[in-house]
Amino acid sequence: MSVTVIKPGLSSTLQDAGRPGFAALGVGRAGAMDGPAWQLANALAGNHHGEAAIECTLVGPTLHFTQPAVIALTGAAISAYIDGRSIPMWTRCQLPADSVLQLGGMAVGCRSYLAVRGGFDVRPILGSRSSDLHAKLGYAHGRALRAGDELPLGIATPLRWSHDMEDAHCLPWSIDPHPWFDFAFQPLALLPGSHSKLLDDNSQQLLNNGKFILSKDSNRTASRLDGHTLSLRRSLELISEATLPGTLQLPPSGQPIALLAEAPVTGGYPRIGQIAAVDLPRLAQRRPGDTVCFRQTTLDEASLRQAGQQQRLTRLLRTLTERLEHSRWKRLP
């Protein structure tokens, strides 16, 4: 069974948890930019092993399902239609054979996730099916989807209450997206970097209290921040050192760069901060033109917030597993 890409969208890629642990080989992690949204999409679709999903950016793809399929959509609110009828997000839907799923644009946020029961069964590289556009690893040498692509689906056991349907059906309930999607665009927690004290007084004030604008040049490798030019007290000559997603660098232009999922494993720019991991999904949902601002945090606070989020997510995933076992379908109006 496979899915055919009719229209690819703006930048649609296959993503799972990524490739952690290969930095010594020069290979970055990649993977889903909004991890909780990706996990919840898989859980709703009935996947429990970190299957690859489609990460949509700003505008989603149009797909043809030749066989019946069970899907789920999470992340940024995206218009979604099955054969011309709107389908909901943050729930489970079953599509009949020969369905065309059309995903449109996002009014707020930047990335949505489409999970299909069984996952997209492309060949894994270094244990992951994620497409790393920067390193050219993954499906079709790590590129975004194109029209005409045939994406194979994994084999999954039939779901309870699932049967042959001639029409699309969805569950009569959905997850509240508010705890998992940053509608308010609150400040991102920032830990001090190894060179943060070398910022001059004005730059430190701007970093901690100023508002930056996400540049149109941003991508899965990094978010470029416009609006303020930061300066160091003195020039530095640095050798490349380890970097990771969330590292906030200061290039010669003076406008910060926040590294994201496809961050290189080393970098030679001054490191003026580290965005707390718990807030990286919120940065991933910023779109060009959105405001980005920071607030100082400590390692203890960031760790507690990360642990709290993981506990809430684990509880929700457990609850979903139990509830989905007893949920029946409702035909789309």
PyMOL commands that set and color helices and strands:
alter all, ss='L'
color gray80, all
select helices_A, chain A and resi 23-25+35-45+139-142+178-180+196-198+201-209+277-284+299-324
alter helices_A, ss='H'
color red, helices_A
select strands_A, chain A and resi 2-7+13-15+53-57+62-65+69-75+78-82+85-86+92-95+99-106+111-116+150-152+169-170+188-192+212-214+222-226+241-242+247-249+257-259+266-267+271-275+291-292+294-296+330-331
alter strands_A, ss='S'
color yellow, strands_A
deselect
rebuild
show_as cartoon
